Amino acid sequence: MSSTQPPNLNSAPHPTGVGHEPVGELVQRASQQLTELVRGEMKLAQAEMKEKGKRYGKSGGLFGGASLAGFLMLQALVATAIASLSLVLPLWAAALVVTAALGVIAAALALSGKKQAAKASSPIPETTIENVKADVAEIKRSAHR
């Protein structure tokens, strides 16, 4: 018998403790980490959407209150304009002139509002999307090593 036998690779511990784990265990751990990553990203998206929802809710309430006050003010202004025009026109003609002017103003405001709505920030969880993209890139980079 020869005294030079090949070394037993399974008996010597690896210096870093990595590299001797079964493939099934590595796949299971990777699957578990991916699941945890997805859950974490979902929680982040949920928190981001909740925060944006609160902001939209507050702004909607404030705009609603401002709209009500503005509407009441405009009613008083319309009554004043009709009363003023009725001094030089019949009452029905004064009311018709004021109604036409309000129609033009309403159309202009509606068009302006439509343009502003198109420019508004989207309710998409942008931070979470960027994080997911970075995570996918990291996973791809790690898989190619």
DSSP file with accessible surface (Angstrom, degrees, kcal/mol):
  #  RESIDUE AA STRUCTURE BP1 BP2  ACC     N-H-->O    O-->H-N    N-H-->O    O-->H-N    TCO  KAPPA ALPHA  PHI   PSI    X-CA   Y-CA   Z-CA
    1    1 A M              0   0  227      0, 0.0     2,-0.3     0, 0.0     0, 0.0   0.000 360.0 360.0 360.0 143.9    0.0    0.0    0.0
    2    2 A S        -     0   0   75      1,-0.1     0, 0.0     2,-0.1     0, 0.0  -0.561 360.0-145.2 -89.7 145.2    1.1    3.4   -0.8
    3    3 A S  S    S+     0   0  121     -2,-0.3     2,-1.0     1,-0.1    -1,-0.1   0.525  83.0  84.3 -86.0  -5.0    1.4    6.1    1.9
    4    4 A T        +     0   0  114      3,-0.0    -1,-0.1     2,-0.0    -2,-0.1  -0.805  58.7 166.2-101.0  94.0    0.4    8.8   -0.5
    5    5 A Q        -     0   0  145     -2,-1.0     3,-0.1     1,-0.1    -2,-0.0  -0.815  44.2 -98.1-103.0 149.6   -3.4    8.7   -0.5
    6    6 A P        -     0   0  118      0, 0.0    -1,-0.1     0, 0.0     2,-0.0  -0.364  49.9-100.4 -64.0 144.5   -5.5   11.5   -2.0
    7    7 A P        -     0   0  107      0, 0.0     2,-0.9     0, 0.0     3,-0.1  -0.364  30.9-114.7 -66.0 147.0   -6.8   13.9    0.7
    8    8 A N    >>  -     0   0  101      1,-0.2     4,-1.0    -3,-0.1     3,-0.7  -0.727  28.2-167.7 -83.5 107.4  -10.3   13.4    1.9
    9    9 A L  T 34 S+     0   0  129     -2,-0.9    -1,-0.2     1,-0.2     0, 0.0   0.767  81.5  55.9 -71.2 -25.8  -12.0   16.6    0.8
   10   10 A N  T 34 S+     0   0  146      1,-0.2    -1,-0.2    -3,-0.1    -2,-0.1   0.688 103.7  53.6 -80.3 -18.8  -15.2   16.1    2.8
   11   11 A S  T <4 S+     0   0   83     -3,-0.7    -1,-0.2     2,-0.1    -2,-0.2   0.786  89.9  80.7 -89.6 -26.5  -13.3   15.8    6.2
   12   12 A A  S  < S-     0   0   58     -4,-1.0     2,-0.1     1,-0.0     0, 0.0  -0.661  82.9-123.6 -83.3 128.8  -11.3   19.0    6.1
   13   13 A P        -     0   0  120      0, 0.0    -2,-0.1     0, 0.0    -1,-0.0  -0.473  23.7-118.2 -70.7 141.0  -13.3   22.1    7.2
   14   14 A H    >   -     0   0   81     -2,-0.1     3,-0.8     1,-0.1     6,-0.1  -0.580  21.7-124.5 -76.3 139.0  -13.3   24.9    4.7
   15   15 A P  T 3  S+     0   0  125      0, 0.0    -1,-0.1     0, 0.0     0, 0.0   0.841 109.0  36.2 -58.5 -33.1  -11.7   28.1    6.1
   16   16 A T  T 3  S-     0   0   98      2,-0.3     3,-0.1    -3,-0.0    -2,-0.0   0.547 104.6-123.4 -97.0  -8.7  -14.8   30.3    5.5
   17   17 A G  S <  S+     0   0   51     -3,-0.8     2,-0.4     1,-0.3     3,-0.2   0.579  78.0 109.6  79.2   6.8  -17.4   27.6    6.2
   18   18 A V        +     0   0   90      1,-0.1    -1,-0.3     2,-0.1    -2,-0.3  -0.875  53.2  45.0-115.4 147.4  -18.9   28.2    2.8
   19   19 A G  S    S+     0   0   61     -2,-0.4    -1,-0.1    -3,-0.1    -2,-0.0   0.290  92.1  77.0 110.9 -13.5  -18.8   25.8   -0.2
   20   20 A H        +     0   0  105     -3,-0.2    -2,-0.1     2,-0.1     3,-0.0   0.140  64.5 113.6-114.1  18.1  -19.7   22.5    1.4
   21   21 A E  S    S-     0   0   51      1,-0.1     5,-0.0     2,-0.0    -3,-0.0  -0.702  75.7-102.6 -88.8 143.8  -23.4   23.1    1.8
   22   22 A P     >  -     0   0   78      0, 0.0     4,-2.0     0, 0.0     3,-0.2  -0.276  25.6-121.0 -63.3 150.4  -25.7   20.9   -0.2
   23   23 A V  H  > S+     0   0  111      1,-0.2     4,-2.8     2,-0.2     5,-0.2   0.892 112.4  57.2 -61.1 -39.4  -27.2   22.5   -3.3
   24   24 A G  H  > S+     0   0   53      1,-0.2     4,-2.5     2,-0.2    -1,-0.2   0.901 106.8  48.6 -58.9 -39.8  -30.7   21.9   -2.0
   25   25 A E  H  > S+     0   0   92     -3,-0.2     4,-2.6     2,-0.2    -1,-0.2   0.901 111.4  49.7 -68.3 -38.8  -29.9   23.8    1.2
   26   26 A L  H  X S+     0   0   79     -4,-2.0     4,-2.7     2,-0.2    -2,-0.2   0.924 112.4  47.4 -65.0 -42.1  -28.5   26.7   -0.9
   27   27 A V  H  X S+     0   0   92     -4,-2.8     4,-2.7     2,-0.2    -2,-0.2   0.914 112.4  49.8 -65.1 -42.0  -31.6   26.8   -3.1
   28   28 A Q  H  X S+     0   0  134     -4,-2.5     4,-2.5    -5,-0.2    -2,-0.2   0.929 112.4  47.2 -62.6 -43.7  -33.8   26.7   -0.1
   29   29 A R  H  X S+     0   0   89     -4,-2.6     4,-2.8     2,-0.2    -2,-0.2   0.920 112.7  49.2 -65.6 -41.8  -31.9   29.5    1.6
   30   30 A A  H  X S+     0   0   52     -4,-2.7     4,-2.6     2,-0.2    -2,-0.2   0.918 111.7  49.4 -63.4 -40.5  -32.0   31.6   -1.6
   31   31 A S  H  X S+     0   0   69     -4,-2.7     4,-2.4     2,-0.2    -2,-0.2   0.922 111.8  48.5 -63.8 -42.4  -35.7   31.0   -1.9
   32   32 A Q  H  X S+     0   0  107     -4,-2.5     4,-2.5     2,-0.2    -2,-0.2   0.923 112.3  48.2 -64.3 -43.0  -36.3   32.0    1.7
   33   33 A Q  H  X S+     0   0  112     -4,-2.8     4,-2.5     2,-0.2    -2,-0.2   0.897 111.4  50.3 -65.5 -39.1  -34.2   35.2    1.2
   34   34 A L  H  X S+     0   0   85     -4,-2.6     4,-2.8     2,-0.2    -1,-0.2   0.913 110.2  50.4 -65.0 -40.8  -36.0   36.1   -2.0
   35   35 A T  H  X S+     0   0   57     -4,-2.4     4,-2.6     2,-0.2    -2,-0.2   0.929 111.8  47.6 -61.5 -44.9  -39.3   35.6   -0.2
   36   36 A E  H  X S+     0   0  106     -4,-2.5     4,-2.5     2,-0.2    -2,-0.2   0.898 111.5  51.3 -63.5 -38.9  -38.2   37.8    2.7
   37   37 A L  H  X S+     0   0   57     -4,-2.5     4,-2.5     2,-0.2    -2,-0.2   0.942 111.0  46.9 -63.8 -45.3  -37.0   40.4    0.1
   38   38 A V  H  X S+     0   0   80     -4,-2.8     4,-2.4     1,-0.2    -2,-0.2   0.924 112.6  49.9 -64.2 -42.5  -40.3   40.4   -1.7
   39   39 A R  H  X S+     0   0  161     -4,-2.6     4,-2.4     1,-0.2    -1,-0.2   0.915 110.9  49.9 -61.9 -41.7  -42.2   40.7    1.6
   40   40 A G  H  X S+     0   0   38     -4,-2.5     4,-2.2     1,-0.2    -2,-0.2   0.918 111.3  48.1 -63.0 -42.0  -40.0   43.6    2.7
   41   41 A E  H  X S+     0   0   25     -4,-2.5     4,-2.6     2,-0.2    -1,-0.2   0.878 110.3  52.3 -66.9 -36.2  -40.5   45.4   -0.6
   42   42 A M  H  X S+     0   0  125     -4,-2.4     4,-2.5     2,-0.2    -2,-0.2   0.905 109.4  49.4 -66.0 -39.7  -44.3   44.8   -0.4
   43   43 A K  H  X S+     0   0  148     -4,-2.4     4,-2.5     2,-0.2    -2,-0.2   0.904 111.4  49.8 -65.1 -39.2  -44.3   46.3    3.1
   44   44 A L  H  X S+     0   0   62     -4,-2.2     4,-2.7     2,-0.2    -2,-0.2   0.929 111.4  48.3 -64.7 -43.2  -42.3   49.3    1.8
   45   45 A A  H  X S+     0   0   17     -4,-2.6     4,-2.7     1,-0.2     5,-0.2   0.913 111.6  50.3 -62.7 -41.5  -44.8   49.8   -1.1
   46   46 A Q  H  X S+     0   0  140     -4,-2.5     4,-2.4     2,-0.2    -2,-0.2   0.930 112.1  46.7 -63.3 -44.1  -47.7   49.6    1.3
   47   47 A A  H  X S+     0   0   57     -4,-2.5     4,-2.3     2,-0.2    -2,-0.2   0.911 113.2  49.3 -64.8 -40.3  -46.2   52.2    3.7
   48   48 A E  H  X S+     0   0   29     -4,-2.7     4,-2.4     1,-0.2    -2,-0.2   0.925 112.7  46.5 -65.6 -43.2  -45.3   54.5    0.8
   49   49 A M  H  X S+     0   0   76     -4,-2.7     4,-2.6     2,-0.2    -1,-0.2   0.882 110.8  53.3 -67.3 -36.0  -48.9   54.2   -0.6
   50   50 A K  H  X S+     0   0  140     -4,-2.4     4,-2.2    -5,-0.2    -2,-0.2   0.925 109.9  47.8 -64.0 -42.5  -50.4   54.8    2.8
   51   51 A E  H  X S+     0   0   86     -4,-2.3     4,-2.0     1,-0.2    -2,-0.2   0.922 113.3  47.1 -64.8 -43.7  -48.3   58.0    3.2
   52   52 A K  H  X S+     0   0   29     -4,-2.4     4,-2.6     1,-0.2    -1,-0.2   0.894 110.1  54.2 -65.1 -38.2  -49.3   59.2   -0.2
   53   53 A G  H  X S+     0   0   40     -4,-2.6     4,-2.5     1,-0.2    -2,-0.2   0.900 106.5  51.4 -62.2 -40.4  -53.0   58.4    0.5
   54   54 A K  H  X S+     0   0  111     -4,-2.2     4,-2.6     2,-0.2    -1,-0.2   0.921 111.0  48.1 -61.9 -43.7  -52.9   60.4    3.7
   55   55 A R  H  X S+     0   0  159     -4,-2.0     4,-2.5     2,-0.2    -2,-0.2   0.920 112.7  47.3 -64.3 -44.2  -51.5   63.4    1.8
   56   56 A Y  H  X S+     0   0  105     -4,-2.6     4,-2.4     1,-0.2    -1,-0.2   0.891 112.2  51.6 -64.3 -37.1  -54.1   63.1   -1.0
   57   57 A G  H  X S+     0   0   49     -4,-2.5     4,-2.3    -5,-0.2    -2,-0.2   0.931 111.2  46.1 -64.7 -45.9  -56.8   62.8    1.7
   58   58 A K  H  X S+     0   0  152     -4,-2.6     4,-2.4     2,-0.2    -2,-0.2   0.927 114.0  47.9 -62.5 -45.1  -55.7   65.9    3.5
   59   59 A S  H  X S+     0   0   44     -4,-2.5     4,-2.7     1,-0.2     5,-0.2   0.897 110.4  52.8 -66.4 -35.5  -55.4   67.9    0.4
   60   60 A G  H  X S+     0   0   42     -4,-2.4     4,-2.3    -5,-0.2    -1,-0.2   0.914 109.7  48.4 -63.9 -41.9  -58.8   66.7   -0.8
   61   61 A G  H  X S+     0   0   51     -4,-2.3     4,-2.3     2,-0.2    -2,-0.2   0.912 112.7  47.8 -63.6 -42.9  -60.4   67.8    2.5
   62   62 A L  H  X S+     0   0  133     -4,-2.4     4,-2.4     1,-0.2    -2,-0.2   0.912 112.5  48.5 -66.2 -41.4  -58.8   71.2    2.3
   63   63 A F  H  X S+     0   0  147     -4,-2.7     4,-2.5     2,-0.2    -1,-0.2   0.877 110.0  53.6 -65.4 -35.6  -59.8   71.7   -1.3
   64   64 A G  H  X S+     0   0   41     -4,-2.3     4,-2.2    -5,-0.2    -2,-0.2   0.934 110.4  45.8 -63.6 -45.3  -63.3   70.6   -0.4
   65   65 A G  H  X S+     0   0   46     -4,-2.3     4,-2.3     2,-0.2     5,-0.2   0.915 114.0  48.5 -63.5 -42.4  -63.5   73.2    2.4
   66   66 A A  H  X S+     0   0   63     -4,-2.4     4,-2.7     1,-0.2    -2,-0.2   0.898 110.4  52.5 -65.1 -37.6  -62.1   75.9    0.1
   67   67 A S  H  X S+     0   0   77     -4,-2.5     4,-2.6     2,-0.2    -1,-0.2   0.903 108.7  49.3 -64.5 -42.8  -64.5   75.0   -2.6
   68   68 A L  H  X S+     0   0  109     -4,-2.2     4,-2.4     2,-0.2     5,-0.2   0.945 113.9  45.2 -62.7 -47.2  -67.5   75.3   -0.3
   69   69 A A  H  X S+     0   0   61     -4,-2.3     4,-2.2     1,-0.2    -2,-0.2   0.917 114.8  48.7 -63.2 -41.5  -66.4   78.7    1.0
   70   70 A G  H  X S+     0   0   26     -4,-2.7     4,-2.6    -5,-0.2    -1,-0.2   0.887 109.2  53.0 -65.2 -37.9  -65.6   79.9   -2.6
   71   71 A F  H  X S+     0   0  117     -4,-2.6     4,-2.1     2,-0.2    -2,-0.2   0.929 109.9  47.4 -63.4 -44.5  -69.0   78.6   -3.8
   72   72 A L  H  X S+     0   0   95     -4,-2.4     4,-1.9     2,-0.2    -1,-0.2   0.905 112.2  50.5 -63.9 -38.9  -70.9   80.6   -1.1
   73   73 A M  H  X S+     0   0  118     -4,-2.2     4,-2.4     1,-0.2    -2,-0.2   0.922 109.4  50.7 -64.3 -43.2  -68.8   83.7   -1.9
   74   74 A L  H  X S+     0   0   78     -4,-2.6     4,-3.0     1,-0.2    -1,-0.2   0.862 105.9  56.1 -64.6 -34.5  -69.6   83.4   -5.6
   75   75 A Q  H  X S+     0   0  102     -4,-2.1     4,-2.3     2,-0.2    -1,-0.2   0.930 109.9  45.6 -61.4 -44.0  -73.3   83.0   -4.9
   76   76 A A  H  X S+     0   0   58     -4,-1.9     4,-2.2     2,-0.2    -2,-0.2   0.907 113.4  50.0 -65.3 -39.0  -73.2   86.3   -3.1
   77   77 A L  H  X S+     0   0  102     -4,-2.4     4,-2.8     2,-0.2    -2,-0.2   0.905 109.8  50.7 -66.5 -39.6  -71.1   87.9   -5.8
   78   78 A V  H  X S+     0   0   36     -4,-3.0     4,-2.8     2,-0.2     5,-0.2   0.924 110.0  49.7 -63.7 -43.8  -73.6   86.6   -8.5
   79   79 A A  H  X S+     0   0   61     -4,-2.3     4,-2.5     1,-0.2    -1,-0.2   0.913 112.2  48.8 -62.0 -39.1  -76.5   88.1   -6.6
   80   80 A T  H  X S+     0   0   83     -4,-2.2     4,-2.5     2,-0.2    -2,-0.2   0.916 111.5  48.9 -65.6 -43.3  -74.6   91.4   -6.3
   81   81 A A  H  X S+     0   0   36     -4,-2.8     4,-2.7     2,-0.2     5,-0.2   0.915 112.4  47.7 -64.6 -42.4  -73.8   91.4  -10.0
   82   82 A I  H  X S+     0   0   36     -4,-2.8     4,-2.0     2,-0.2    -2,-0.2   0.934 112.5  49.3 -63.9 -43.1  -77.4   90.7  -11.0
   83   83 A A  H  < S+     0   0   55     -4,-2.5     4,-0.4    -5,-0.2    -2,-0.2   0.903 112.7  48.2 -63.1 -39.3  -78.7   93.4   -8.7
   84   84 A S  H >< S+     0   0   70     -4,-2.5     3,-1.2     1,-0.2     4,-0.3   0.926 113.0  46.2 -67.7 -45.2  -76.2   95.9  -10.1
   85   85 A L  H >X S+     0   0   55     -4,-2.7     4,-2.2     1,-0.2     3,-1.5   0.786 100.1  69.2 -68.5 -25.9  -77.0   95.1  -13.7
   86   86 A S  T 3< S+     0   0   43     -4,-2.0    -1,-0.2     1,-0.3    -2,-0.2   0.657  86.6  69.1 -68.6 -11.5  -80.8   95.2  -13.0
   87   87 A L  T <4 S+     0   0  150     -3,-1.2    -1,-0.3    -4,-0.4    -2,-0.2   0.788 116.7  21.5 -73.1 -27.1  -80.3   99.0  -12.5
   88   88 A V  T <4 S+     0   0  119     -3,-1.5    -2,-0.2    -4,-0.3    -1,-0.1   0.576 129.5  39.2-115.5 -14.6  -79.7   99.4  -16.2
   89   89 A L  S  < S-     0   0   69     -4,-2.2    -1,-0.1     1,-0.1     5,-0.0  -0.870  95.4 -86.1-126.7 162.4  -81.3   96.2  -17.7
   90   90 A P     >  -     0   0   71      0, 0.0     4,-2.3     0, 0.0     3,-0.3  -0.336  47.1-109.6 -62.7 154.8  -84.4   94.3  -16.9
   91   91 A L  H  > S+     0   0  112      1,-0.2     4,-2.4     2,-0.2     5,-0.2   0.893 117.5  52.0 -56.8 -43.5  -83.9   91.7  -14.2
   92   92 A W  H  > S+     0   0  185      1,-0.2     4,-2.1     2,-0.2    -1,-0.2   0.899 110.4  48.6 -63.9 -37.3  -84.1   88.7  -16.5
   93   93 A A  H  > S+     0   0   15     -3,-0.3     4,-2.5     2,-0.2    -1,-0.2   0.906 110.1  51.4 -69.4 -39.5  -81.5   90.2  -18.9
   94   94 A A  H  X S+     0   0    0     -4,-2.3     4,-2.2     1,-0.2    -2,-0.2   0.924 110.8  48.4 -62.3 -43.7  -79.1   91.0  -16.0
   95   95 A A  H  X S+     0   0   32     -4,-2.4     4,-2.4    -5,-0.2    -2,-0.2   0.895 111.0  51.1 -64.0 -39.1  -79.4   87.4  -14.8
   96   96 A L  H  X S+     0   0  108     -4,-2.1     4,-2.4     2,-0.2    -2,-0.2   0.921 109.4  49.7 -66.1 -41.8  -78.8   86.0  -18.3
   97   97 A V  H  X S+     0   0   75     -4,-2.5     4,-2.3     2,-0.2    -2,-0.2   0.938 112.9  46.4 -62.7 -45.6  -75.6   88.2  -18.8
   98   98 A V  H  X S+     0   0   14     -4,-2.2     4,-2.5     1,-0.2    -2,-0.2   0.916 111.4  52.2 -65.2 -39.6  -74.2   87.0  -15.4
   99   99 A T  H  X S+     0   0   89     -4,-2.4     4,-2.0     2,-0.2    -1,-0.2   0.921 109.9  48.5 -62.9 -44.0  -75.1   83.4  -16.2
  100  100 A A  H  X S+     0   0   62     -4,-2.4     4,-2.0     2,-0.2    -1,-0.2   0.919 111.0  50.4 -62.8 -42.6  -73.3   83.5  -19.6
  101  101 A A  H  X S+     0   0   52     -4,-2.3     4,-2.2     1,-0.2    -2,-0.2   0.919 110.1  50.0 -62.7 -41.6  -70.2   85.1  -18.0
  102  102 A L  H  X S+     0   0   65     -4,-2.5     4,-2.8     1,-0.2    -1,-0.2   0.867 107.1  55.5 -65.5 -35.1  -70.1   82.4  -15.3
  103  103 A G  H  X S+     0   0   42     -4,-2.0     4,-2.2     2,-0.2    -1,-0.2   0.916 108.2  47.7 -62.6 -42.2  -70.4   79.7  -18.0
  104  104 A V  H  X S+     0   0  105     -4,-2.0     4,-2.3     2,-0.2    -2,-0.2   0.926 112.9  48.5 -64.3 -43.7  -67.3   81.1  -19.8
  105  105 A I  H  X S+     0   0   94     -4,-2.2     4,-2.6     1,-0.2     5,-0.2   0.929 110.5  51.4 -62.9 -43.3  -65.4   81.2  -16.5
  106  106 A A  H  X S+     0   0   57     -4,-2.8     4,-2.4     1,-0.2    -1,-0.2   0.910 109.7  49.6 -62.4 -41.4  -66.4   77.6  -15.6
  107  107 A A  H  X S+     0   0   54     -4,-2.2     4,-2.2     2,-0.2    -1,-0.2   0.928 111.3  48.9 -63.6 -43.3  -65.2   76.4  -19.0
  108  108 A A  H  X S+     0   0   60     -4,-2.3     4,-2.2     1,-0.2    -2,-0.2   0.921 112.6  47.9 -64.0 -42.2  -61.9   78.1  -18.6
  109  109 A L  H  X S+     0   0  119     -4,-2.6     4,-2.7     1,-0.2    -1,-0.2   0.892 109.7  53.1 -65.8 -38.5  -61.4   76.7  -15.1
  110  110 A A  H  X S+     0   0   66     -4,-2.4     4,-2.2    -5,-0.2    -2,-0.2   0.921 110.2  47.2 -64.2 -42.6  -62.3   73.2  -16.3
  111  111 A L  H  X S+     0   0  112     -4,-2.2     4,-1.9     2,-0.2    -2,-0.2   0.915 113.1  48.7 -65.1 -41.0  -59.7   73.3  -19.1
  112  112 A S  H  X S+     0   0   62     -4,-2.2     4,-2.2     1,-0.2    -2,-0.2   0.915 111.0  50.6 -64.8 -41.3  -57.1   74.6  -16.7
  113  113 A G  H  X S+     0   0   40     -4,-2.7     4,-2.3     1,-0.2    -2,-0.2   0.883 107.3  53.8 -63.8 -37.3  -57.9   71.9  -14.2
  114  114 A K  H  X S+     0   0  158     -4,-2.2     4,-1.6     1,-0.2    -1,-0.2   0.918 109.0  48.7 -63.9 -41.6  -57.6   69.2  -16.8
  115  115 A K  H  X S+     0   0  145     -4,-1.9     4,-1.1     1,-0.2    -2,-0.2   0.910 112.0  48.9 -64.4 -41.8  -54.1   70.4  -17.7
  116  116 A Q  H  X S+     0   0  115     -4,-2.2     4,-0.7     1,-0.2     3,-0.2   0.879 107.5  54.6 -67.1 -37.4  -53.1   70.5  -14.1
  117  117 A A  H >< S+     0   0   71     -4,-2.3     3,-0.7     1,-0.2    -1,-0.2   0.877 105.0  54.2 -64.4 -34.6  -54.4   67.0  -13.5
  118  118 A A  H 3< S+     0   0   88     -4,-1.6    -1,-0.2     1,-0.2    -2,-0.2   0.824 110.4  46.8 -68.3 -28.6  -52.3   65.7  -16.4
  119  119 A K  H 3< S+     0   0  159     -4,-1.1    -1,-0.2    -3,-0.2    -2,-0.2   0.543  89.5 116.5 -87.9  -8.0  -49.2   67.2  -14.8
  120  120 A A  S << S-     0   0   63     -4,-0.7     2,-0.1    -3,-0.7    -3,-0.1  -0.154  77.2 -92.7 -65.0 156.2  -49.9   65.8  -11.3
  121  121 A S        -     0   0   75      1,-0.1    -1,-0.1     2,-0.0    -2,-0.1  -0.437  43.1-117.6 -66.9 137.0  -47.7   63.3   -9.6
  122  122 A S        -     0   0   46     -2,-0.1     4,-0.2     1,-0.1    -1,-0.1  -0.475  13.7-126.2 -76.7 149.9  -48.7   59.7  -10.1
  123  123 A P        +     0   0   74      0, 0.0    -1,-0.1     0, 0.0   -71,-0.1   0.064  67.3 129.2 -84.2  29.7  -49.7   57.6   -7.1
  124  124 A I  S    S-     0   0   83      1,-0.1     2,-2.1     4,-0.0     3,-0.2  -0.665  71.2-116.1 -85.3 137.3  -47.1   54.9   -8.0
  125  125 A P     >  +     0   0   27      0, 0.0     4,-2.0     0, 0.0     5,-0.2  -0.454  42.9 174.2 -73.0  82.7  -44.7   53.8   -5.3
  126  126 A E  H  > S+     0   0   97     -2,-2.1     4,-2.3     1,-0.2     5,-0.2   0.870  71.1  53.1 -64.0 -40.3  -41.6   55.1   -7.0
  127  127 A T  H  > S+     0   0   78      1,-0.2     4,-2.2     2,-0.2    -1,-0.2   0.927 110.1  48.4 -62.3 -43.4  -39.1   54.4   -4.2
  128  128 A T  H  > S+     0   0    9      2,-0.2     4,-2.7     1,-0.2     5,-0.2   0.910 109.4  52.6 -64.6 -40.9  -40.2   50.8   -4.0
  129  129 A I  H  X S+     0   0   66     -4,-2.0     4,-2.4     1,-0.2    -1,-0.2   0.928 109.9  48.7 -61.8 -42.8  -40.0   50.3   -7.7
  130  130 A E  H  X S+     0   0  114     -4,-2.3     4,-2.3     1,-0.2    -1,-0.2   0.907 111.3  50.5 -63.7 -40.6  -36.4   51.7   -7.7
  131  131 A N  H  X S+     0   0   61     -4,-2.2     4,-2.5     2,-0.2    -2,-0.2   0.908 110.2  49.3 -63.4 -42.2  -35.5   49.4   -4.8
  132  132 A V  H  X S+     0   0   61     -4,-2.7     4,-2.8     2,-0.2     5,-0.2   0.922 110.3  50.9 -64.3 -42.5  -36.9   46.3   -6.6
  133  133 A K  H  X S+     0   0  128     -4,-2.4     4,-2.4     1,-0.2    -1,-0.2   0.921 111.5  47.9 -60.3 -43.0  -35.0   47.2   -9.7
  134  134 A A  H  X S+     0   0   56     -4,-2.3     4,-2.4     2,-0.2    -2,-0.2   0.909 111.7  50.3 -64.7 -40.3  -31.8   47.5   -7.6
  135  135 A D  H  X S+     0   0   40     -4,-2.5     4,-2.6     2,-0.2    -2,-0.2   0.923 110.8  48.5 -63.6 -43.6  -32.5   44.2   -5.9
  136  136 A V  H  X S+     0   0   64     -4,-2.8     4,-2.7     2,-0.2     5,-0.2   0.924 111.4  50.2 -63.5 -42.1  -33.1   42.4   -9.3
  137  137 A A  H  X S+     0   0   57     -4,-2.4     4,-2.6    -5,-0.2    -1,-0.2   0.917 111.4  48.8 -62.7 -41.1  -29.9   43.9  -10.6
  138  138 A E  H  X S+     0   0   80     -4,-2.4     4,-2.8     2,-0.2    -2,-0.2   0.911 111.1  49.6 -65.4 -41.1  -28.0   42.7   -7.6
  139  139 A I  H  X S+     0   0   80     -4,-2.6     4,-2.2     2,-0.2    -2,-0.2   0.930 112.4  47.6 -64.2 -43.4  -29.5   39.2   -7.8
  140  140 A K  H  X S+     0   0  130     -4,-2.7     4,-1.2     2,-0.2    -2,-0.2   0.917 112.8  49.1 -63.1 -42.0  -28.5   39.0  -11.5
  141  141 A R  H  < S+     0   0  129     -4,-2.6     3,-0.4     1,-0.2     4,-0.4   0.926 112.8  47.2 -64.0 -41.9  -25.0   40.3  -10.7
  142  142 A S  H >< S+     0   0   49     -4,-2.8     3,-1.0     1,-0.2    -1,-0.2   0.852 107.8  56.3 -68.3 -33.7  -24.6   37.7   -7.9
  143  143 A A  H 3< S+     0   0   79     -4,-2.2    -1,-0.2     1,-0.2    -2,-0.2   0.793 103.3  55.2 -70.7 -24.8  -25.9   34.9  -10.1
  144  144 A H  T 3<        0   0  163     -4,-1.2    -1,-0.2    -3,-0.4    -2,-0.2   0.507 360.0 360.0 -86.4  -4.7  -23.3   35.6  -12.8
  145  145 A R    <         0   0  201     -3,-1.0    -3,-0.1    -4,-0.4    -4,-0.0  -0.237 360.0 360.0 -74.0 360.0  -20.4   35.3  -10.3
